[in-house]
């Protein structure tokens, strides 16, 4: 008899389990029906919901929360709150109900109440991962340390939970703490359960902390999964540029810009591409990439200097000047310093003295030299104790008066020589020799031989082996 009773009990237990499973399946199917009708036929949806919670289902927390979430997702806050209340009435200490209440508060833009509800969910169930994560989402920007503390609490309970490390990495990244973000990603990003997005973020964080070798390693792991993924090819290009592996960087760049579907290019993509093209001396293409970077982010005004340098390398001084002036004019007046004016002056000098007659006319050359003279004159006035302003004025005027018959450069070389002599510093010997060389030549062509001899001897006092000075003095000796 006892054996029969045990058998019957086993049968009843099995039937009870089957009944619960069937019941569970039925209400889940009902929730799916609710989702399907909630927008198109709200009245029918309400009937479905009421039918679902009849009888013993009035206290079915999972069901009540599922209905509440369905209304929440549909934007019906009133009904969502109603089912949250029913859930709370059924179980005052339900973590799932607290989660729902927190989600409703988020939808109502009440993060304070939401954080309280998520904390409440944790109180009711200290392993409620979703509550920790959602609490961290609230504070990851306003108080990242609090978010991290809460997630670290969860990590002590769930040390192998990928979602915990994923959220920790996210918060550390938001805080610009790339070292800790990288450590968090390292715990899970290369595991089989991790996604391509996890690998991409891990690689990017490593790139931001300048661990280019490791970042490239992770990016290459991603490329093995998806060879035309734009993020992995982007990072392969970035890292190879920083590692000066330009051949590999060009391969990644070609795939990134030509083969990656739906790539969303950023200013940084074109900026790095420009650096790469500069490195392989494709200056015309580099200038185009830098311009695209500025189009996408107008604050990248420093790139005007790169474009200017590219055009200078191409011998196109007109464009080099244009883009350096764009850079200069983009700055606040306080930042338009003499050293930047000096660079424009040097470019104008380059334009005025370039030999390629196909890119600039004689009139344009002269105009460039006149502009250079004006710029160097301002610099000399702004910084009278610095020799560079007058030194470059002298060079400009040599270009305007190459035979030295007018002596246009003479007063400037004289001023520079006097200033350099007062410094008595051998670092400036080459500057001093240039000054003496011009003055010796000027006096020579103007038939003032004693003065000319004086300057050639001054050169030999600085450099006893100076060939030009020796030859000039030999010639003067023959004349006398």
Buried (B, 14 or more C-beta within 10 A) or exposed (E): EEEEEEEEEEEEEEEEEEEEEEBEEEBBEBBEBBBEBBEEEEEBBBEBBEEBBEEEBEBBBBBBBBBBBBBBEBEBEEBBBBBBBBBBEBBEEBBBBBBBBBBBBBBEEBBEBBBBBBBBBBEBBEEBBBBBBBBBBBBBEEEBEBBBEBBEBBBEEBEEBBBBBBBBBBBBBEBEBBEBBBBBBBBBBBEEEBEBEBBBBBBBBBBBBEBBEBBBBBBBBBBEEBEBBBBBBBBBBBBBBBBEBBEBBBBBBEBBBEEBEEBEBEBBBBBBBBBBBBBEEBBEBBBBBBBBBBEBBEEBBEBBBBBBBBBBBBBBBBBBBBBBBBBBEBEEEEEEEBEBBBBBBBBBBBBBBBEEEEBBEEEBBEBBBBBBBBBBBBBBEEBEEBBBBBBBBBBBBBBBBEEBEEBBBBEBBBBBBEBBEEEEEEEBEEBBBBBBBBBBBBBBEBEEBEEBBBBBBBBBEBBEEBEBBBEBBEBBEEEE
